[in-house]
Amino acid sequence: MGKENIAMLHSIDSSLTTVFENANNYSKLILADRVVQEQMKTGNIVSDFERQQLLISQIYSITQFSESIDMVWLTDQNEQQLTVGKSADFSIEKNSTEYDWIKKLNGKAKLLTKEQNGQNYSVLVRAFRDLNKFRTLGIIGVRIDNKKLRSLISKSSTSDDEKIIILNEDNEIICSVGNFHEFMQNSEIVRELEKSESEVIHRQRINGKNYYTAGIVNKEKGWKIIRYSPMIKTDGFSSVFRFNIILIMGLGFFIICISLTLARFLTVPVQALLEKMKSIEQGELEKIEEKAYLAEFRQLFHGYNKMTDEIKRLFQDTIEKQKRIRIVEMNEMQELMNPHFLYNTLEALEALILMDEKEKSAKLIRCLGQFYRKSVSGGREFLTVNEEIQIVKDYADILKIRFGDSFKFDVRLDETCRNFKIPKLTIQPLVENSFQHGIRIQEKYGYIQVNVQRENDKIHISVIDNGQGIPDNIIKEMEEGKVPDEKRSLGLRGTVQRLKVIYEDAFSYEIHNETMSEIHIYINCNVLGEK
């Protein structure tokens, strides 16, 4: 009978260990959760109602599969407490010895016993730490369902006269079955257990009845399990007792299997997700290949993998877009610095000097210097509309000195558009295109007009001339979206291509070849910066 008592107590100890390890695993899952970590880092877990509800929902979704946990509470650094589950009058103050004692556990869990409404409850507490910086953010507590413990112990009881008591390392009652007060008055077995630190069994007479008194100590967990069973002489008692032992061991094995299964369903997917998220910090975007058994995790993994693909696509699109912008800008700058324009201007300057046209020579040099200085613009990629107009005027002045009064140049600038920023060399290539391909090749007097005005929520830039107009084949190529050769990207097509790349749907253009050759550009004001 004594050995059977000890075997039953070890079975109860194994079941209790499973219950508390299960609670310990859920405590770790809550601590490792990203939402819980972020809220605890704020130091104020109850300030924002919506975030508080999100935190409660997240904790509930983690613990909803546990049958042994009836309450979870968090305490932040400001001693504010959030409870999920049944309410509990339980707290640990930041400056208390308990708080310092828990911090010294280095993240390990500690089983505490607290009384509420005349009943003792077991609470597994640990320091809540930042997973990145390992600093203490507060306390997390997981309360074990007292009914679950009593039910577990009751299944091992074979009669109403039998008493089973579980004590913590401070000899406080964790849970009990039966009226134990008169038995606890004789604490001889407790003293013997503290001395032996293993197991004790003997006979004891209490209130005129003989009892087998057996007790064991779990050194790792710190609890003591004591059983008082009445001495009954019956032939079938041993068989029933053996059956109960087998039943309890089977239940313990079943609970262990359930715990391992839950750990497989919850811990492994969460760990896989954390590893992939940490790899993002190293610049590696990898999909999650781990198989998830729960629909929530499958949906989460699907969303994460989809997000990974989208980020990769956006990175690639951004790289390609920047490449196209740089190619167009380099082509335009190369054409701008093409020596033909400079050589022709210098030849005109030489002719003026030989003709002793000092005033015109000085003006040509001044205009040429201003033109190149403003075009380079200190490396800036965007200029105000007013600065762009000044470049155009300098260019027109150079042309007038070189070609005389063979054409008229007119600029009309809306004052509300002066400070809008547009890409450098947006208007000048259009004016150059009008002069070189429209005005210069005809013999009649030329006219070029530049208009910049605001129309509702758009800025409207137009270049109008009385030249020969834009060839139909070029207009057709532009409408079909054909990309010109790099050498042919100057002027109208180069400008349109660059503005399409930069502003996408916020940009549009129109070309009219009627009585006048007209180029119209429209850009939404909300994508333009202002000085």
Backbone hydrogen bonds, N-H to C=O, Kabsch-Sander energy under -0.5 kcal/mol:
donor,donor_aa,acceptor,acceptor_aa,energy
5,N,1,M,-2.1
6,I,2,G,-2.1
7,A,3,K,-2.5
8,M,4,E,-2.4
9,L,5,N,-2.3
10,H,6,I,-2.3
11,S,7,A,-1.9
12,I,8,M,-2.6
13,D,9,L,-2.6
14,S,10,H,-2.3
15,S,11,S,-2.2
16,L,12,I,-2.8
17,T,13,D,-2.5
18,T,14,S,-2.0
19,V,15,S,-2.2
20,F,16,L,-2.8
21,E,17,T,-2.6
22,N,18,T,-2.3
23,A,19,V,-2.1
24,N,20,F,-2.2
25,N,21,E,-2.4
26,Y,22,N,-2.0
27,S,23,A,-2.0
28,K,24,N,-1.8
29,L,25,N,-2.2
30,I,26,Y,-2.3
31,L,27,S,-2.1
32,A,28,K,-2.2
33,D,29,L,-0.7
33,D,30,I,-0.9
37,Q,33,D,-2.5
38,E,34,R,-2.6
39,Q,35,V,-2.1
40,M,36,V,-2.3
41,K,37,Q,-1.9
42,T,38,E,-0.8
42,T,39,Q,-0.6
43,G,40,M,-1.2
44,N,39,Q,-0.6
47,S,44,N,-0.8
49,F,47,S,-0.6
52,Q,48,D,-2.3
53,Q,49,F,-2.4
54,L,50,E,-2.2
55,L,51,R,-2.3
56,I,52,Q,-2.4
57,S,53,Q,-2.7
58,Q,54,L,-2.2
59,I,55,L,-2.2
60,Y,56,I,-2.5
61,S,57,S,-2.3
62,I,58,Q,-1.2
63,T,59,I,-2.1
64,Q,60,Y,-1.2
66,S,63,T,-1.5
70,D,143,R,-1.7
71,M,143,R,-0.9
72,V,84,V,-2.6
73,W,141,G,-2.5
74,L,82,L,-2.5
75,T,139,I,-2.6
76,D,80,Q,-2.2
79,E,76,D,-1.7
82,L,74,L,-2.6
84,V,72,V,-3.4
85,G,83,T,-0.5
86,K,70,D,-2.0
90,F,88,A,-1.6
96,S,93,E,-1.5
100,D,96,S,-1.7
101,W,97,T,-2.3
102,I,98,E,-2.5
103,K,99,Y,-2.1
104,K,100,D,-1.4
105,L,102,I,-1.5
106,N,103,K,-1.3
108,K,105,L,-1.3
110,K,125,V,-3.0
112,L,110,K,-0.6
112,L,123,V,-3.2
114,K,121,Y,-2.5
116,Q,119,Q,-3.1
119,Q,116,Q,-1.7
121,Y,114,K,-3.3
123,V,112,L,-3.1
123,V,121,Y,-0.5
124,L,142,V,-3.0
125,V,110,K,-3.0
125,V,123,V,-0.7
126,R,140,I,-1.7
128,F,138,G,-2.7
129,R,127,A,-0.7
130,D,135,R,-2.8
134,F,130,D,-2.3
137,L,128,F,-3.7
138,G,128,F,-1.1
139,I,75,T,-2.2
140,I,126,R,-2.2
141,G,73,W,-2.8
142,V,124,L,-2.3
143,R,71,M,-2.8
144,I,122,S,-2.7
145,D,68,S,-2.9
149,L,145,D,-1.7
150,R,146,N,-2.5
151,S,147,K,-2.6
152,L,148,K,-2.0
153,I,149,L,-2.3
154,S,150,R,-2.9
155,K,151,S,-1.5
156,S,153,I,-1.6
157,S,153,I,-0.5
157,S,154,S,-1.1
162,E,159,S,-0.9
163,K,228,Y,-2.7
164,I,177,V,-1.7
165,I,226,I,-2.8
166,I,175,C,-2.7
167,L,224,K,-2.8
168,N,172,E,-2.6
171,N,168,N,-2.1
174,I,166,I,-3.1
175,C,166,I,-1.2
177,V,164,I,-2.3
180,F,178,G,-1.0
184,M,180,F,-2.3
185,Q,181,H,-0.8
186,N,183,F,-1.0
187,S,185,Q,-1.0
191,R,187,S,-1.8
192,E,188,E,-2.0
193,L,189,I,-2.4
194,E,190,V,-2.0
195,K,191,R,-1.4
196,S,192,E,-2.8
197,E,193,L,-3.0
200,V,215,G,-2.9
202,H,213,T,-2.3
204,Q,211,Y,-2.5
206,I,204,Q,-0.6
206,I,209,K,-2.7
209,K,206,I,-1.7
211,Y,204,Q,-2.8
212,Y,229,S,-3.3
213,T,202,H,-3.1
213,T,211,Y,-0.7
214,A,212,Y,-0.6
214,A,227,R,-2.3
215,G,200,V,-2.8
216,I,225,I,-2.0
217,V,198,S,-2.1
218,N,223,W,-2.7
219,K,217,V,-0.8
222,G,218,N,-2.8
224,K,167,L,-2.8
225,I,216,I,-2.1
226,I,165,I,-3.0
227,R,214,A,-3.0
228,Y,163,K,-3.4
229,S,212,Y,-2.3
229,S,227,R,-0.6
231,M,210,N,-2.2
232,I,230,P,-0.9
234,T,232,I,-0.9
237,F,234,T,-0.7
240,V,236,G,-2.2
241,F,237,F,-2.8
242,R,238,S,-2.7
243,F,239,S,-2.2
244,N,240,V,-2.4
245,I,241,F,-2.3
246,I,242,R,-2.5
247,L,243,F,-2.6
248,I,244,N,-2.7
249,M,245,I,-2.5
250,G,246,I,-2.4
251,L,247,L,-2.4
252,G,248,I,-2.6
253,F,249,M,-2.3
254,F,250,G,-2.4
255,I,251,L,-2.5
256,I,252,G,-2.1
257,C,253,F,-2.3
258,I,254,F,-2.4
259,S,255,I,-2.4
260,L,256,I,-2.5
261,T,257,C,-2.3
262,L,258,I,-2.5
263,A,259,S,-2.3
264,R,260,L,-2.1
265,F,261,T,-2.3
266,L,262,L,-2.3
267,T,263,A,-1.4
268,V,263,A,-1.3
270,V,266,L,-1.7
271,Q,267,T,-2.6
272,A,268,V,-2.3
273,L,269,P,-2.3
274,L,270,V,-2.3
275,E,271,Q,-2.2
276,K,272,A,-1.9
277,M,273,L,-2.2
278,K,274,L,-2.2
279,S,275,E,-1.5
280,I,276,K,-0.8
280,I,277,M,-0.6
281,E,277,M,-0.6
281,E,278,K,-0.8
282,Q,278,K,-0.5
282,Q,279,S,-0.8
283,G,280,I,-2.0
284,E,279,S,-2.2
285,L,283,G,-0.6
286,E,284,E,-0.8
289,E,287,K,-0.6
298,R,294,L,-2.2
299,Q,295,A,-2.5
300,L,296,E,-2.1
301,F,297,F,-3.0
302,H,298,R,-2.4
303,G,299,Q,-2.4
304,Y,300,L,-2.4
305,N,301,F,-2.8
306,K,302,H,-2.4
307,M,303,G,-2.4
308,T,304,Y,-2.3
309,D,305,N,-2.2
310,E,306,K,-2.2
311,I,307,M,-2.5
312,K,308,T,-2.2
313,R,309,D,-2.3
314,L,310,E,-2.6
315,F,311,I,-2.6
316,Q,312,K,-2.3
317,D,313,R,-2.8
318,T,314,L,-2.7
319,I,315,F,-2.3
320,E,316,Q,-2.6
321,K,317,D,-2.6
322,Q,318,T,-2.5
323,K,319,I,-2.2
324,R,320,E,-2.5
325,I,321,K,-2.4
326,R,322,Q,-2.5
327,I,323,K,-2.4
328,V,324,R,-2.4
329,E,325,I,-2.7
330,M,326,R,-2.7
331,N,327,I,-2.4
332,E,328,V,-2.4
333,M,329,E,-2.8
334,Q,330,M,-2.7
335,E,331,N,-2.5
336,L,332,E,-2.6
337,M,333,M,-2.4
338,N,335,E,-1.0
341,F,338,N,-0.8
342,L,338,N,-0.9
343,Y,339,P,-4.2
344,N,340,H,-2.7
345,T,341,F,-2.0
346,L,342,L,-2.7
347,E,343,Y,-2.6
348,A,344,N,-2.2
349,L,345,T,-2.2
350,E,346,L,-2.5
351,A,347,E,-2.2
352,L,348,A,-2.1
353,I,349,L,-2.3
354,L,350,E,-2.4
355,M,351,A,-1.8
356,D,353,I,-1.6
357,E,352,L,-3.4
358,K,356,D,-1.4
361,S,357,E,-2.4
362,A,358,K,-2.8
363,K,359,E,-2.2
364,L,360,K,-2.6
365,I,361,S,-2.3
366,R,362,A,-2.5
367,C,363,K,-2.7
368,L,364,L,-2.5
369,G,365,I,-2.4
370,Q,366,R,-2.5
371,F,367,C,-2.4
372,Y,368,L,-2.1
373,R,369,G,-2.4
374,K,370,Q,-2.5
375,S,371,F,-1.9
376,V,372,Y,-2.1
377,S,373,R,-2.1
379,G,376,V,-1.8
380,R,377,S,-1.7
383,L,422,I,-2.5
385,V,420,F,-1.9
386,N,418,R,-1.9
388,E,384,T,-2.3
389,I,385,V,-2.4
390,Q,386,N,-1.8
391,I,387,E,-1.7
392,V,388,E,-1.9
393,K,389,I,-2.5
394,D,390,Q,-2.3
395,Y,391,I,-2.3
396,A,392,V,-2.6
397,D,393,K,-2.5
398,I,394,D,-2.0
399,L,395,Y,-2.0
400,K,396,A,-2.4
401,I,397,D,-2.1
402,R,398,I,-2.2
403,F,399,L,-3.3
404,G,400,K,-1.6
406,S,404,G,-1.2
408,K,446,G,-2.0
410,D,448,I,-2.4
412,R,450,V,-2.9
414,D,412,R,-0.5
414,D,452,V,-3.0
417,C,414,D,-2.0
418,R,415,E,-1.0
420,F,417,C,-1.0
421,K,529,G,-3.1
422,I,383,L,-3.0
424,K,381,E,-2.5
426,T,423,P,-0.5
430,L,427,I,-0.6
431,V,427,I,-2.0
432,E,428,Q,-2.7
433,N,429,P,-2.3
434,S,430,L,-2.1
435,F,431,V,-2.3
436,Q,432,E,-3.0
437,H,433,N,-2.1
438,G,434,S,-0.9
439,I,434,S,-1.7
440,R,435,F,-3.2
442,Q,439,I,-1.4
446,G,406,S,-2.5
448,I,408,K,-2.8
449,Q,464,I,-3.1
450,V,410,D,-2.8
451,N,462,S,-2.6
452,V,412,R,-2.5
453,Q,460,H,-2.3
455,E,458,K,-2.8
456,N,454,R,-0.5
458,K,455,E,-1.8
459,I,523,I,-2.7
460,H,453,Q,-3.6
461,I,459,I,-0.6
461,I,521,I,-2.7
462,S,451,N,-2.6
463,V,519,I,-2.0
464,I,449,Q,-2.9
465,D,517,S,-2.2
466,N,447,Y,-1.2
468,Q,438,G,-0.6
475,I,471,P,-1.8
476,K,472,D,-2.5
477,E,473,N,-2.1
478,M,474,I,-2.2
479,E,475,I,-2.2
480,E,476,K,-2.1
481,G,478,M,-0.9
482,K,477,E,-2.2
488,R,485,D,-1.3
489,S,486,E,-1.1
494,G,490,L,-0.6
495,T,491,G,-2.5
496,V,492,L,-2.6
497,Q,493,R,-2.5
498,R,494,G,-2.2
499,L,495,T,-2.3
500,K,496,V,-2.1
501,V,497,Q,-2.0
502,I,498,R,-2.1
503,Y,499,L,-2.7
504,E,500,K,-1.8
506,A,503,Y,-2.4
507,F,504,E,-1.5
508,S,522,Y,-2.2
510,E,520,H,-2.5
512,H,518,E,-2.4
514,E,516,M,-1.9
517,S,465,D,-2.8
518,E,512,H,-2.9
518,E,516,M,-0.6
519,I,463,V,-1.7
520,H,510,E,-2.9
521,I,461,I,-3.2
522,Y,508,S,-3.0
523,I,459,I,-1.8
524,N,506,A,-2.1
525,C,457,D,-2.7
527,V,524,N,-1.3
528,L,525,C,-1.5
531,K,419,N,-1.8
